[in-house]
Amino acid sequence: MAKKRSKRYRLAAEKVEKNRIYSLPEALELLQNMPKARFDESVDVAFHLGVDPKQSDQMVRGTVSLPHGSGKSMKIAVFAKGSAAESAKEAGADYVGYEDLIKKVQEGFTDFDVAIATPDAMQEVRKLGKILGPRGLMPNPRTGTVTEDVVGAIKEFRKGRVEFKVDKTANLHVVAGKASFSKEALEDNIKAIVEAVAKAKPHSSKGKYFQSMAISLSQSPSIHVDPYLVVK
């Protein structure tokens, strides 16, 4: 049974030319002229990549620092003890702990957007893999979330650093900002995202890497964009 779309969605869909691949400036112009929601929608960037995520050497993941931030208030959890834990608290982490925080997560607590851990804490934090992994929250050295410099990591995520990771179907989604952002700010953020995903291409990946790319609002149709024109 086909999903019934709202009148606002249908009006937005009428503005998008089917089968057309837009340039990024054209797509953003179209996006900002769509009927507005009653809240400040997120701007999402979606990719379908030419990789096989089932192969460990074709996993695509990393972080990108958005020049204008994501517009989202990040909740940060830090797994650390001793002086590192104290530093994390002073730096403004929302949740800081070690055995107590691990136990809380084991009991079902996952109300945070980023998890950071010191290297010595990872021996115990690894036990949370089945809980944090599927949610994309597992600390990882490749994304800068396993580090001795917890203060630096907290500051980076507060400024607009976001993580990305390809899913099992080779799709990857990143939030690029809010609908209220200027066209120029969104363009800068999206360019940074495309460049970061391009740099994360596995050496073992053959053929066309970017199969497709689209941008959309939280409740709008997708607009297809040529990623190879974004990163010339």
Backbone bond lengths (Angstrom), bond angles and torsions (degrees), N, CA, C in turn:
res aa  C-N    CA-C-N  psi(-1)  N-CA   C-N-CA  omega(-1)  CA-C   N-CA-C  phi
1 M - - - 1.470 - - 1.528 109.66 -
2 A 1.332 116.21 127.05 1.454 120.95 -177.68 1.524 111.15 -66.31
3 K 1.323 114.77 141.03 1.459 119.81 179.69 1.521 109.88 -72.80
4 K 1.335 115.94 131.67 1.462 120.26 -180.00 1.526 108.88 -79.60
5 R 1.323 116.55 123.28 1.458 122.07 -178.08 1.520 111.08 -94.67
6 S 1.324 115.59 151.42 1.466 120.77 178.76 1.525 109.94 -71.50
7 K 1.317 115.43 162.17 1.462 120.75 178.22 1.524 109.95 -60.86
8 R 1.332 117.25 -39.41 1.465 120.88 -179.54 1.532 110.74 -63.72
9 Y 1.333 115.87 -40.79 1.470 119.88 178.66 1.533 109.86 -64.07
10 R 1.333 116.57 -43.89 1.470 119.98 -178.21 1.527 111.08 -64.01
11 L 1.327 116.64 -38.44 1.464 120.02 178.01 1.529 110.54 -65.75
12 A 1.327 116.47 -38.40 1.462 120.63 178.19 1.524 110.42 -66.82
13 A 1.334 116.19 -41.26 1.470 120.87 -178.11 1.532 111.57 -63.26
14 E 1.340 117.05 -30.39 1.458 120.88 179.55 1.519 111.91 -65.78
15 K 1.338 116.41 -22.93 1.462 120.70 -179.03 1.531 112.70 -81.21
16 V 1.341 115.83 -18.23 1.473 120.23 -175.88 1.524 110.26 -94.40
17 E 1.335 116.89 124.38 1.461 121.34 178.67 1.533 109.25 -78.38
18 K 1.313 116.65 122.45 1.458 121.27 179.78 1.528 110.64 -63.18
19 N 1.326 114.61 141.26 1.473 122.93 177.32 1.520 113.96 68.15
20 R 1.334 118.34 6.59 1.459 119.80 177.96 1.529 110.02 -92.32
21 I 1.320 116.22 138.35 1.459 122.30 174.32 1.533 106.83 -102.92
22 Y 1.315 116.76 116.08 1.459 122.05 -175.42 1.528 111.64 -90.58
23 S 1.330 115.67 157.42 1.463 119.91 167.33 1.528 106.23 -77.33
24 L 1.313 118.13 160.41 1.467 120.62 -178.70 1.533 112.13 -60.84
25 P 1.343 120.54 -46.26 1.475 119.54 177.87 1.531 112.31 -58.96
26 E 1.342 117.06 -40.67 1.469 120.78 178.98 1.533 110.67 -63.91
27 A 1.328 115.78 -42.83 1.461 120.30 -178.33 1.524 111.10 -65.23
28 L 1.320 117.32 -40.76 1.464 120.66 179.89 1.531 111.48 -68.53
29 E 1.328 115.74 -37.07 1.473 119.96 176.34 1.525 109.73 -61.50
30 L 1.315 115.77 -44.23 1.461 121.35 179.39 1.526 110.64 -65.60
31 L 1.316 116.29 -42.96 1.463 121.80 -179.08 1.528 110.99 -59.79
32 Q 1.324 115.93 -43.36 1.463 119.60 -176.72 1.522 113.13 -77.61
33 N 1.330 117.03 -9.94 1.462 120.47 176.39 1.525 112.60 -98.92
34 M 1.317 116.43 4.10 1.466 119.90 178.39 1.525 110.49 -76.74
35 P 1.342 117.84 155.82 1.464 120.87 178.28 1.529 110.93 -55.61
36 K 1.319 116.84 135.86 1.462 121.97 -174.04 1.526 112.33 -83.04
37 A 1.339 115.13 145.62 1.466 121.29 173.93 1.528 108.56 -85.64
38 R 1.325 115.54 175.57 1.463 119.71 179.95 1.526 112.33 -84.44
39 F 1.323 116.09 0.68 1.464 120.23 178.12 1.523 107.97 -135.21
40 D 1.328 116.20 166.60 1.454 121.24 -178.57 1.534 108.71 -80.72
41 E 1.340 115.33 97.28 1.464 120.32 -175.54 1.528 112.15 -67.60
42 S 1.313 115.30 152.07 1.463 120.91 173.05 1.525 108.97 -78.78
43 V 1.322 115.09 151.41 1.463 121.21 172.62 1.523 106.65 -102.51
44 D 1.316 116.03 118.75 1.463 121.50 -175.76 1.525 110.91 -107.02
45 V 1.316 115.27 141.55 1.462 121.93 174.56 1.527 107.19 -115.40
46 A 1.319 116.71 127.57 1.465 121.26 -178.55 1.523 109.98 -123.64
47 F 1.322 115.66 137.51 1.463 122.00 177.88 1.524 109.51 -124.13
48 H 1.330 115.93 147.99 1.461 120.72 163.67 1.518 105.13 -115.15
49 L 1.335 116.19 121.67 1.454 120.95 -171.18 1.527 112.16 -106.43
50 G 1.308 115.07 151.56 1.456 121.16 178.19 1.517 111.65 -85.99
51 V 1.322 116.06 60.06 1.466 121.66 178.14 1.526 109.00 -132.37
52 D 1.327 115.37 164.42 1.458 121.26 175.24 1.523 107.71 -113.51
53 P 1.336 117.89 96.18 1.463 121.30 -175.74 1.532 114.14 -61.39
54 K 1.352 116.24 -14.97 1.465 119.06 178.04 1.521 111.29 -70.49
55 Q 1.338 115.55 -20.11 1.462 121.12 177.22 1.527 108.58 -90.14
56 S 1.321 116.80 125.25 1.465 120.56 -175.68 1.523 112.97 -59.94
57 D 1.338 117.04 -28.69 1.463 119.46 -179.16 1.525 112.89 -86.94
58 Q 1.342 117.00 7.24 1.461 120.40 176.76 1.526 112.18 -120.59
59 M 1.318 116.19 19.63 1.461 120.46 175.87 1.528 109.38 -74.66
60 V 1.314 116.83 133.46 1.464 122.07 178.25 1.521 108.48 -112.91
61 R 1.312 116.14 115.89 1.461 120.19 176.62 1.520 109.47 -155.50
62 G 1.308 116.05 157.55 1.459 120.59 179.75 1.508 110.50 171.72
63 T 1.312 116.16 -164.22 1.464 121.76 177.52 1.526 108.73 -132.95
64 V 1.311 115.38 159.64 1.464 120.89 175.26 1.524 107.87 -142.31
65 S 1.322 115.63 136.81 1.465 121.03 175.96 1.522 108.16 -92.30
66 L 1.317 116.32 112.30 1.464 120.92 -178.95 1.527 109.15 -76.58
67 P 1.325 118.36 124.32 1.471 121.41 -177.16 1.524 113.94 -54.55
68 H 1.333 116.55 -32.21 1.468 120.68 -176.84 1.528 112.07 -115.19
69 G 1.324 116.54 17.09 1.463 120.31 179.39 1.518 111.87 73.71
70 S 1.331 115.31 172.16 1.467 120.31 -178.86 1.525 112.73 -95.61
71 G 1.338 115.89 -13.15 1.467 119.82 -176.82 1.507 112.92 79.08
72 K 1.333 115.19 1.52 1.468 120.29 -178.40 1.517 110.06 -105.84
73 S 1.311 116.10 137.98 1.457 120.99 175.64 1.519 108.21 -80.02
74 M 1.330 116.80 115.79 1.454 121.90 -174.60 1.525 111.85 -88.94
75 K 1.326 116.23 132.27 1.464 121.15 171.49 1.523 107.44 -96.95
76 I 1.321 116.29 122.44 1.460 121.44 -173.65 1.524 111.20 -114.96
77 A 1.328 114.95 128.96 1.465 121.31 175.27 1.522 108.68 -110.00
78 V 1.323 117.13 136.16 1.462 121.69 179.95 1.521 109.67 -123.81
79 F 1.331 115.08 124.70 1.462 121.38 175.63 1.525 107.46 -97.10
80 A 1.316 116.21 107.26 1.464 120.90 -177.55 1.525 108.93 -161.38
81 K 1.323 115.04 166.75 1.465 120.09 176.48 1.521 109.29 -138.16
82 G 1.319 115.53 167.87 1.460 120.44 177.43 1.509 113.76 64.31
83 S 1.341 115.35 -140.56 1.468 120.97 -176.20 1.523 112.20 -64.45
84 A 1.352 117.38 -31.84 1.473 120.47 178.90 1.520 110.61 -64.65
85 A 1.336 116.27 -38.23 1.465 120.86 178.20 1.521 110.70 -66.10
86 E 1.325 115.94 -42.21 1.470 120.27 179.03 1.527 110.58 -63.44
87 S 1.335 116.12 -42.11 1.470 120.35 179.06 1.526 111.13 -63.27
88 A 1.336 116.13 -38.72 1.468 120.57 179.53 1.524 110.77 -64.51
89 K 1.314 116.37 -40.85 1.478 120.47 178.31 1.525 110.24 -62.85
90 E 1.337 116.23 -44.54 1.470 120.98 -179.50 1.527 111.16 -65.76
91 A 1.338 116.38 -29.67 1.473 120.65 -179.36 1.528 112.26 -80.77
92 G 1.336 116.89 -5.75 1.460 120.05 174.53 1.507 116.91 96.79
93 A 1.342 117.53 18.59 1.466 119.35 175.32 1.526 109.54 -60.99
94 D 1.317 117.38 143.74 1.468 120.87 -176.86 1.526 112.10 -74.87
95 Y 1.328 115.68 -37.17 1.472 120.24 -179.80 1.524 108.17 -136.08
96 V 1.313 116.65 127.89 1.460 121.67 179.54 1.517 108.87 -132.08
97 G 1.325 116.54 133.39 1.459 119.52 178.11 1.512 110.77 178.15
98 Y 1.308 115.21 -179.85 1.461 119.92 177.85 1.527 108.02 -130.64
99 E 1.297 118.28 -98.37 1.464 119.86 -179.19 1.523 111.97 -61.54
100 D 1.343 116.45 -38.25 1.464 120.03 179.83 1.520 112.01 -66.27
101 L 1.353 116.86 -40.90 1.470 120.70 -179.61 1.532 110.38 -72.69
102 I 1.329 116.21 -36.71 1.473 120.06 176.78 1.529 110.24 -61.06
103 K 1.313 115.88 -44.42 1.469 120.70 179.49 1.529 110.44 -62.93
104 K 1.329 116.49 -40.43 1.462 121.76 -179.50 1.538 110.39 -62.39
105 V 1.347 116.27 -41.32 1.464 120.41 178.40 1.526 110.22 -67.82
106 Q 1.321 116.86 -39.82 1.475 120.55 177.58 1.528 111.67 -60.65
107 E 1.323 115.73 -26.63 1.464 121.02 179.26 1.527 111.97 -86.95
108 G 1.348 116.82 -0.47 1.463 119.76 174.26 1.515 116.89 117.30
109 F 1.330 118.43 -0.47 1.461 121.02 -178.01 1.531 110.96 -78.69
110 T 1.316 116.54 119.18 1.473 121.40 176.46 1.537 110.41 -141.74
111 D 1.314 116.90 32.03 1.463 121.23 -176.56 1.531 111.08 -82.95
112 F 1.336 115.87 59.21 1.462 120.72 175.86 1.522 108.34 -150.68
113 D 1.336 115.56 158.97 1.464 121.36 -175.21 1.524 112.91 -99.63
114 V 1.335 116.14 -24.46 1.462 121.73 -178.46 1.521 108.69 -139.09
115 A 1.328 116.01 137.99 1.464 121.14 174.51 1.525 108.57 -118.71
116 I 1.317 115.78 126.93 1.466 122.58 179.41 1.528 107.57 -118.79
117 A 1.322 116.24 142.52 1.465 119.84 179.35 1.522 110.32 -140.73
118 T 1.328 116.09 146.81 1.457 119.99 172.07 1.532 107.63 -78.27
119 P 1.327 118.50 154.64 1.463 120.74 -179.04 1.531 113.54 -55.40
120 D 1.339 117.82 -39.30 1.467 119.63 -178.32 1.527 112.34 -71.11
121 A 1.331 116.98 -20.37 1.471 120.13 179.05 1.524 112.05 -82.37
122 M 1.346 116.53 -17.71 1.465 119.77 -173.60 1.530 113.84 -65.62
123 Q 1.316 117.52 -24.08 1.464 119.61 178.90 1.527 110.97 -57.15
124 E 1.318 116.46 -38.76 1.463 121.18 178.36 1.525 112.06 -89.62
125 V 1.338 116.83 -35.66 1.469 120.93 -178.28 1.533 110.91 -63.84
126 R 1.334 117.88 -28.97 1.467 120.90 178.82 1.529 112.21 -57.32
127 K 1.312 116.62 -25.09 1.463 121.35 179.07 1.530 111.62 -65.27
128 L 1.344 115.55 -16.13 1.470 120.13 -177.83 1.524 112.33 -93.03
129 G 1.332 116.60 8.62 1.460 120.55 -175.36 1.515 114.75 -54.22
130 K 1.321 117.26 -42.12 1.471 120.45 -177.71 1.530 112.19 -70.53
131 I 1.332 115.93 -20.45 1.468 119.96 179.20 1.525 110.68 -92.28
132 L 1.338 116.29 -49.72 1.459 120.53 -175.30 1.525 113.17 -81.96
133 G 1.346 116.78 -32.57 1.463 120.43 -177.27 1.518 114.50 -55.99
134 P 1.334 118.57 -55.35 1.470 120.09 -179.40 1.532 113.84 -60.81
135 R 1.323 117.24 -21.61 1.473 121.38 179.87 1.520 111.96 -93.07
136 G 1.331 116.95 0.87 1.462 120.37 -179.06 1.512 112.93 70.19
137 L 1.324 117.55 25.47 1.462 121.68 -175.39 1.529 114.24 -109.29
138 M 1.322 117.33 -0.96 1.460 120.03 -176.28 1.524 110.87 -69.85
139 P 1.339 118.57 124.42 1.468 120.64 177.58 1.524 110.80 -57.88
140 N 1.332 115.71 141.87 1.456 120.58 -175.77 1.532 108.97 -149.52
141 P 1.329 118.39 133.27 1.473 120.16 179.42 1.526 112.65 -58.27
142 R 1.344 117.17 -32.13 1.463 120.64 -177.18 1.522 112.46 -67.30
143 T 1.324 117.22 -22.63 1.463 120.05 179.10 1.527 111.84 -105.20
144 G 1.324 115.95 8.31 1.462 119.74 177.94 1.506 114.31 74.33
145 T 1.336 116.83 15.70 1.467 119.67 -178.84 1.524 112.71 -100.91
146 V 1.319 117.54 0.70 1.468 121.88 165.97 1.514 105.17 -115.23
147 T 1.324 116.80 107.70 1.463 120.19 -171.33 1.528 111.44 -158.58
148 E 1.313 115.08 152.33 1.470 120.46 172.69 1.523 109.79 -76.51
149 D 1.344 115.75 -28.18 1.468 120.97 -177.75 1.527 110.40 -89.81
150 V 1.326 116.80 71.16 1.464 120.19 -178.33 1.525 111.18 -65.83
151 V 1.320 117.02 -32.32 1.470 120.55 -179.76 1.529 110.05 -64.86
152 G 1.340 116.13 -45.84 1.465 120.50 178.34 1.514 112.12 -61.61
153 A 1.345 116.47 -40.56 1.463 120.70 179.96 1.523 110.97 -65.50
154 I 1.321 116.80 -42.50 1.472 120.84 178.64 1.523 110.02 -60.35
155 K 1.318 116.97 -45.22 1.466 121.13 -179.41 1.524 111.28 -62.15
156 E 1.352 117.18 -41.07 1.458 121.02 -179.77 1.526 111.57 -63.01
157 F 1.325 116.88 -43.77 1.464 119.78 -179.61 1.526 110.93 -70.30
158 R 1.298 117.93 -33.37 1.467 120.45 176.75 1.532 110.59 -65.61
159 K 1.329 117.19 -33.89 1.466 121.43 -177.86 1.531 112.55 -77.69
160 G 1.316 117.66 -16.74 1.461 118.26 178.21 1.503 115.11 129.44
161 R 1.307 117.12 19.78 1.465 119.79 176.18 1.520 108.67 -80.49
162 V 1.328 117.09 129.86 1.465 121.08 -179.93 1.534 109.81 -126.56
163 E 1.312 115.87 152.31 1.457 121.91 178.33 1.529 110.10 -95.64
164 F 1.322 115.70 155.12 1.459 120.26 172.61 1.524 108.80 -140.71
165 K 1.337 114.79 151.18 1.463 120.51 -179.83 1.526 109.06 -156.40
166 V 1.324 116.24 131.95 1.463 120.54 178.58 1.530 109.35 -69.23
167 D 1.348 116.62 145.20 1.461 119.07 179.68 1.536 110.12 -94.86
168 K 1.307 116.48 -174.85 1.463 121.55 -174.28 1.524 113.24 -65.87
169 T 1.334 116.44 -19.96 1.463 120.05 -179.35 1.534 112.43 -101.73
170 A 1.328 116.61 15.87 1.469 123.87 178.32 1.529 113.12 70.06
171 N 1.343 116.15 20.53 1.462 120.47 174.73 1.526 109.65 -99.04
172 L 1.311 116.33 149.78 1.461 121.45 -178.86 1.527 108.70 -140.11
173 H 1.328 116.72 131.03 1.470 121.86 -177.88 1.530 110.47 -122.99
174 V 1.323 116.03 137.51 1.470 121.57 177.54 1.525 108.61 -138.65
175 V 1.328 116.75 137.86 1.465 121.23 175.06 1.522 108.08 -83.98
176 A 1.339 116.76 126.10 1.463 121.68 -175.18 1.516 113.41 -101.47
177 G 1.328 117.78 -4.18 1.463 120.03 -178.75 1.521 110.71 144.93
178 K 1.314 115.39 -156.26 1.459 122.16 -178.08 1.531 110.88 -120.01
179 A 1.322 114.94 157.65 1.465 120.52 179.60 1.531 111.86 -60.13
180 S 1.328 116.66 -26.22 1.468 121.30 -179.13 1.529 112.86 -76.95
181 F 1.341 117.72 -11.40 1.457 120.59 178.56 1.525 109.74 -65.18
182 S 1.314 116.24 153.46 1.463 119.77 175.37 1.526 109.75 -69.38
183 K 1.305 115.87 158.93 1.471 121.09 178.33 1.533 110.19 -58.95
184 E 1.341 116.08 -38.92 1.461 120.70 -178.23 1.531 111.02 -66.47
185 A 1.347 116.60 -41.05 1.464 120.63 179.90 1.526 110.75 -65.36
186 L 1.325 116.44 -42.61 1.469 119.91 178.94 1.528 110.79 -65.05
187 E 1.325 116.13 -39.15 1.465 119.15 179.74 1.529 110.60 -63.42
188 D 1.334 117.00 -43.03 1.467 120.97 178.07 1.526 110.74 -61.51
189 N 1.331 116.34 -45.21 1.465 120.55 -178.84 1.528 111.94 -63.84
190 I 1.345 116.04 -43.65 1.461 119.76 -177.78 1.523 110.85 -68.68
191 K 1.311 117.55 -37.69 1.472 120.10 176.12 1.526 110.35 -61.01
192 A 1.334 116.49 -41.63 1.467 120.72 178.82 1.528 110.67 -62.71
193 I 1.344 116.63 -39.07 1.468 121.30 179.06 1.523 110.97 -65.24
194 V 1.326 116.91 -48.19 1.471 120.41 -178.08 1.534 109.96 -62.40
195 E 1.315 116.66 -41.47 1.466 120.20 179.10 1.523 111.01 -63.29
196 A 1.338 117.21 -41.89 1.464 120.87 -179.43 1.522 111.49 -66.19
197 V 1.337 116.66 -41.65 1.466 119.99 179.15 1.529 110.00 -67.96
198 A 1.334 117.08 -36.43 1.466 120.88 177.61 1.528 110.75 -63.21
199 K 1.325 116.71 -42.27 1.469 120.92 -179.75 1.528 111.79 -68.19
200 A 1.330 116.34 -23.52 1.468 120.76 -179.01 1.525 112.65 -84.57
201 K 1.332 117.42 4.22 1.475 120.63 -179.53 1.527 110.35 -59.15
202 P 1.318 117.47 125.95 1.474 120.48 178.97 1.534 111.19 -66.19
203 H 1.330 116.73 144.31 1.469 120.64 179.54 1.526 111.29 -63.25
204 S 1.328 115.74 -27.57 1.470 119.79 -177.28 1.524 113.05 -82.28
205 S 1.334 117.23 -6.93 1.469 120.67 -179.35 1.524 110.16 -76.12
206 K 1.321 116.84 125.53 1.457 121.80 -179.89 1.537 110.04 -112.49
207 G 1.323 115.27 157.19 1.463 119.39 178.22 1.514 112.57 79.83
208 K 1.310 115.70 -160.98 1.470 121.76 -176.37 1.519 109.89 -72.62
209 Y 1.319 116.66 121.86 1.467 122.10 -176.74 1.529 111.53 -77.74
210 F 1.333 117.05 -55.96 1.465 120.97 177.69 1.533 108.74 -83.97
211 Q 1.307 117.06 103.13 1.459 120.99 177.19 1.530 110.78 -76.97
212 S 1.323 115.93 -38.93 1.469 120.38 176.89 1.529 109.42 -162.74
213 M 1.324 114.81 161.73 1.466 121.92 178.02 1.520 107.80 -147.12
214 A 1.317 116.92 141.59 1.465 120.50 177.81 1.518 109.44 -146.93
215 I 1.313 116.09 150.81 1.462 120.80 173.61 1.528 108.24 -120.43
216 S 1.317 115.76 151.70 1.468 119.96 -179.71 1.517 109.03 -159.56
217 L 1.324 115.29 165.22 1.455 121.69 169.26 1.526 107.28 -90.73
218 S 1.314 116.86 171.42 1.466 120.85 -178.46 1.522 112.13 -54.34
219 Q 1.334 116.72 -36.12 1.455 120.72 -176.39 1.530 111.78 -129.66
220 S 1.333 116.03 44.65 1.468 119.19 179.64 1.528 109.42 -130.54
221 P 1.323 116.78 164.29 1.468 119.66 173.74 1.527 109.63 -68.60
222 S 1.314 116.49 161.23 1.460 121.48 179.96 1.528 110.95 -83.53
223 I 1.320 114.84 148.88 1.464 121.85 175.95 1.526 106.64 -118.73
224 H 1.309 117.16 119.27 1.463 120.49 -176.74 1.527 111.05 -79.44
225 V 1.332 113.60 136.57 1.468 121.77 -175.66 1.526 108.49 -127.92
226 D 1.325 116.63 147.86 1.463 121.06 176.28 1.530 108.69 -86.68
227 P 1.340 118.58 107.18 1.463 119.99 -177.55 1.515 112.76 -66.24
228 Y 1.325 117.24 -25.74 1.473 120.13 -179.17 1.518 112.32 -72.27
229 L 1.332 117.65 -16.91 1.452 121.14 173.53 1.525 110.74 -87.13
230 V 1.334 116.36 -21.60 1.475 120.71 178.49 1.518 109.88 -73.87
231 V 1.323 117.36 -40.00 1.470 122.09 179.87 1.526 108.27 -117.08
232 K 1.302 115.66 75.18 1.483 121.69 -177.38 1.528 108.85 -69.83
